């Protein structure tokens, strides 16, 4: 379960302060597939960074699966994130000098998850699940933006985290590949993982279990639904 209580984030530049998040509170259950929507600058990405522990709130608390994440720091936070959070960055953040397969392997190697053989097998299976079996030995600079995005999704699943956070995960995909990735997220939620996607795509967000709309750093509406009805 994810629980935010009265979370605010204020950025300061000299004498100027900017509230990126303003007193945000909500909870998301395990196995729920949620969409966060809003215009650029509304606070969506800041919210995702707070949830992942990449950034910490100026005020309020963030609790994920019983862990008060907002109080963790240093090695404890890094270790917790590696075991609990899979992140799909909008800018991919693939390492250019590594093949797609090696990029997916990397989180497992950092976490020392299983044997080398098991890690490689899992990485190959994850790339197969996003349709990249024939591209796994290519480098990021030699594949399309959509293929980079699908690799980023596969990498986020490497350590089998209970929570998946994705920033515009279908933004660089054509309609066919977008459907494939969205279906994968639905499957993960059905298997008990909590999936949260940030998107500008209203139609996509309406296919999730719940949509949280962000404006000026605040949650202005929350719409719950039964997945698949819209």
NUKOL-757778 format. One line per 10 residues: their letters; for each residue y, z, x of C-alpha. Coordinates in Angstrom, 1 decimal, always signed. Layout:
% residues N
A = Y,Z,X ~ ...
//
This chain:
% residues 230
XXXXXXXXXX = +0.0,+0.0,+0.0 ~ +3.6,-0.8,+1.1 ~ +6.3,+1.6,+0.1 ~ +10.0,+1.2,+0.9 ~ +12.4,+4.0,-0.1 ~ +16.2,+3.6,+0.0 ~ +16.1,+1.3,+3.0 ~ +19.3,+0.1,+4.4 ~ +20.0,-2.0,+7.6 ~ +23.5,-2.2,+9.0
XXXXXXXXXX = +24.4,-4.4,+12.0 ~ +27.5,-3.6,+14.0 ~ +29.6,-6.0,+16.1 ~ +32.4,-4.1,+17.7 ~ +34.4,-2.5,+14.9 ~ +32.8,-4.7,+12.2 ~ +29.8,-3.6,+10.3 ~ +27.6,-5.8,+8.1 ~ +25.0,-4.4,+5.6 ~ +22.0,-6.7,+5.8
XXXXXXXXXX = +20.0,-4.5,+3.5 ~ +21.5,-2.1,+1.0 ~ +19.4,+0.8,-0.5 ~ +16.2,-1.2,-1.1 ~ +13.2,+0.5,-2.7 ~ +10.0,-1.1,-3.9 ~ +6.2,-0.8,-3.5 ~ +3.5,-3.4,-3.1 ~ -0.2,-2.6,-3.8 ~ -3.1,-3.5,-1.5
XXXXXXXXXX = -4.4,-7.0,-2.3 ~ -1.1,-8.1,-3.9 ~ +0.4,-11.5,-3.1 ~ +4.2,-11.2,-3.3 ~ +7.0,-13.7,-2.8 ~ +10.5,-12.8,-1.6 ~ +13.2,-15.3,-2.6 ~ +16.9,-15.6,-2.0 ~ +19.5,-17.8,-0.4 ~ +20.2,-17.9,+3.3
XXXXXXXXXX = +21.8,-14.7,+4.5 ~ +20.6,-12.7,+1.5 ~ +18.6,-10.3,+3.6 ~ +15.1,-11.9,+3.3 ~ +14.3,-12.2,+7.0 ~ +15.8,-8.8,+7.7 ~ +13.5,-7.3,+5.1 ~ +10.5,-9.0,+6.7 ~ +11.5,-7.7,+10.1 ~ +11.7,-4.2,+8.7
XXXXXXXXXX = +8.3,-4.5,+7.1 ~ +6.7,-5.7,+10.3 ~ +8.4,-3.0,+12.5 ~ +10.1,-5.7,+14.6 ~ +13.3,-4.1,+13.4 ~ +13.9,-0.5,+12.1 ~ +16.0,+0.6,+9.2 ~ +19.4,+2.3,+9.6 ~ +18.4,+4.6,+6.7 ~ +15.4,+5.1,+4.5
XXXXXXXXXX = +11.7,+5.0,+5.1 ~ +8.9,+2.4,+5.4 ~ +5.3,+3.4,+4.7 ~ +2.4,+1.0,+5.1 ~ -1.2,+2.1,+4.4 ~ -0.4,+5.7,+4.8 ~ +1.6,+5.2,+8.1 ~ +5.3,+6.1,+8.2 ~ +6.1,+3.0,+10.2 ~ +9.9,+3.7,+10.3
XXXXXXXXXX = +9.2,+6.7,+12.6 ~ +7.0,+4.9,+15.1 ~ +8.3,+3.7,+18.4 ~ +7.2,+2.2,+21.7 ~ +3.5,+1.9,+22.4 ~ +2.5,+3.5,+19.1 ~ +4.5,+0.9,+17.1 ~ +3.1,-2.0,+19.2 ~ -0.5,-0.8,+18.8 ~ +0.0,-0.2,+15.1
XXXXXXXXXX = +1.5,-3.7,+14.5 ~ -1.3,-5.4,+16.5 ~ -3.9,-3.8,+14.3 ~ -2.2,-3.9,+10.9 ~ +0.3,-6.8,+10.7 ~ -0.2,-10.6,+11.0 ~ +3.2,-12.4,+11.3 ~ +3.9,-16.1,+10.6 ~ +7.3,-16.8,+12.1 ~ +9.5,-19.6,+10.8
XXXXXXXXXX = +10.0,-20.9,+14.3 ~ +6.3,-20.7,+15.1 ~ +6.7,-18.9,+18.5 ~ +3.7,-20.7,+20.0 ~ +3.4,-20.6,+23.8 ~ +3.9,-24.1,+25.1 ~ +1.6,-23.7,+28.1 ~ -1.4,-22.7,+26.0 ~ -3.5,-25.0,+23.8 ~ -3.6,-24.3,+20.0
XXXXXXXXXX = -7.0,-22.6,+20.6 ~ -5.6,-20.4,+23.3 ~ -2.6,-19.4,+21.2 ~ -4.9,-18.2,+18.5 ~ -7.1,-16.4,+21.0 ~ -4.1,-14.5,+22.5 ~ -3.7,-11.7,+20.0 ~ -7.4,-10.9,+20.2 ~ -7.3,-10.8,+24.0 ~ -4.3,-8.4,+23.9
XXXXXXXXXX = -6.2,-6.2,+21.5 ~ -9.4,-6.6,+23.5 ~ -11.1,-7.4,+20.2 ~ -14.9,-8.1,+20.6 ~ -16.5,-10.1,+23.4 ~ -15.0,-13.3,+24.8 ~ -17.6,-15.4,+23.0 ~ -16.9,-13.7,+19.7 ~ -13.1,-14.1,+20.2 ~ -13.5,-17.8,+20.9
XXXXXXXXXX = -15.8,-18.3,+17.9 ~ -13.4,-16.6,+15.6 ~ -10.4,-18.6,+16.9 ~ -12.3,-21.8,+16.3 ~ -13.2,-20.8,+12.8 ~ -9.6,-19.9,+12.0 ~ -8.4,-23.2,+13.2 ~ -11.1,-24.9,+11.2 ~ -9.9,-23.0,+8.1 ~ -6.4,-24.6,+8.5
XXXXXXXXXX = -7.8,-28.1,+9.3 ~ -7.1,-28.2,+13.0 ~ -10.6,-28.4,+14.5 ~ -9.8,-31.8,+16.1 ~ -6.5,-30.6,+17.5 ~ -7.5,-27.2,+19.0 ~ -7.3,-28.4,+22.6 ~ -3.9,-29.9,+22.2 ~ -0.7,-28.2,+23.4 ~ +2.0,-27.3,+20.9
XXXXXXXXXX = +4.4,-30.0,+22.2 ~ +1.8,-32.6,+21.4 ~ +1.3,-31.8,+17.7 ~ +3.5,-32.0,+14.6 ~ +5.6,-29.3,+13.1 ~ +3.1,-28.9,+10.3 ~ +0.3,-28.5,+12.8 ~ +2.3,-25.8,+14.7 ~ +2.8,-24.0,+11.4 ~ -0.9,-24.1,+10.5
XXXXXXXXXX = -1.7,-22.8,+14.0 ~ +0.8,-19.9,+13.5 ~ -1.0,-19.0,+10.3 ~ -4.4,-19.0,+12.0 ~ -3.0,-16.9,+14.8 ~ -1.6,-14.3,+12.3 ~ -5.2,-13.8,+11.1 ~ -6.7,-13.4,+14.5 ~ -7.1,-9.6,+14.5 ~ -8.0,-9.5,+10.8
XXXXXXXXXX = -4.9,-7.4,+9.8 ~ -4.7,-5.9,+6.3 ~ -1.1,-7.2,+5.9 ~ +0.1,-10.7,+6.3 ~ +3.9,-11.4,+6.5 ~ +5.0,-15.0,+6.5 ~ +8.6,-16.4,+6.9 ~ +8.8,-19.8,+5.1 ~ +5.1,-20.6,+5.9 ~ +5.1,-23.9,+4.1
XXXXXXXXXX = +8.6,-25.0,+5.1 ~ +7.4,-27.6,+7.6 ~ +4.4,-28.8,+5.7 ~ +3.8,-31.8,+3.5 ~ +2.7,-31.1,-0.1 ~ -1.0,-31.4,+0.7 ~ -1.0,-29.0,+3.6 ~ +1.4,-26.7,+1.8 ~ -1.2,-26.4,-1.0 ~ -4.0,-25.7,+1.6
XXXXXXXXXX = -2.0,-22.9,+3.2 ~ -1.0,-21.4,-0.1 ~ -4.6,-21.4,-1.2 ~ -5.6,-19.7,+2.0 ~ -3.1,-16.9,+1.3 ~ -4.4,-16.6,-2.3 ~ -8.0,-16.3,-0.9 ~ -6.8,-13.6,+1.5 ~ -5.2,-11.6,-1.3 ~ -8.4,-12.0,-3.3
XXXXXXXXXX = -10.3,-10.5,-0.4 ~ -8.0,-7.4,-0.4 ~ -5.3,-8.3,+2.1 ~ -1.7,-7.8,+1.2 ~ +0.3,-11.0,+1.6 ~ +4.1,-11.3,+1.5 ~ +5.8,-14.6,+1.9 ~ +9.6,-15.3,+2.3 ~ +10.5,-18.6,+0.8 ~ +13.4,-20.7,-0.6
XXXXXXXXXX = +10.9,-22.4,-2.9 ~ +11.2,-21.0,-6.4 ~ +8.2,-23.0,-7.6 ~ +6.0,-21.6,-4.8 ~ +7.2,-18.1,-5.4 ~ +6.3,-18.3,-9.0 ~ +2.6,-18.8,-8.1 ~ +2.4,-15.3,-6.5 ~ +1.5,-12.1,-8.2 ~ +5.1,-10.9,-8.0
XXXXXXXXXX = +8.5,-12.2,-7.0 ~ +11.3,-10.1,-5.6 ~ +14.7,-11.7,-5.6 ~ +17.1,-10.7,-2.9 ~ +20.9,-11.1,-3.0 ~ +23.5,-9.6,-0.7 ~ +20.9,-7.2,+0.8 ~ +19.7,-5.9,-2.5 ~ +16.7,-6.5,-4.8 ~ +18.3,-7.8,-7.9
XXXXXXXXXX = +15.1,-8.6,-9.8 ~ +11.4,-8.2,-9.7 ~ +9.0,-10.3,-11.8 ~ +5.3,-9.5,-12.0 ~ +2.8,-11.9,-13.3 ~ -0.9,-12.7,-13.4 ~ -1.5,-15.2,-10.5 ~ -2.3,-18.7,-11.5 ~ -0.7,-18.6,-15.0 ~ +2.4,-20.4,-13.9
//
